[in-house]
């Protein structure tokens, strides 16, 4: 017997928030730190944002693609 699920728009929104939210926050922090003259810390935050985005697109993208 199959179970029918209702509207999953909220779940998709949460998955997109998990994919892009932390990377966006880390990127904004990195840009602010670069603007304030703390170049090393700003670069680290931008690198963390890029790595998080790459990993989250791989994991969540695979879940959303159904592979």
VENBELTA-V534149 format. One record per helix or strand of 2 or more residues. SS is the DSSP state (2 for helix, 1 for strand). FROM is the first residue (numbers start at 1). TO is the last residue. If there is no record, write none. Layout:
# VENBELTA-V534149
SS/FROM/TO
SS/FROM/TO
This chain:
# VENBELTA-V534149
2/9/35
2/39/65
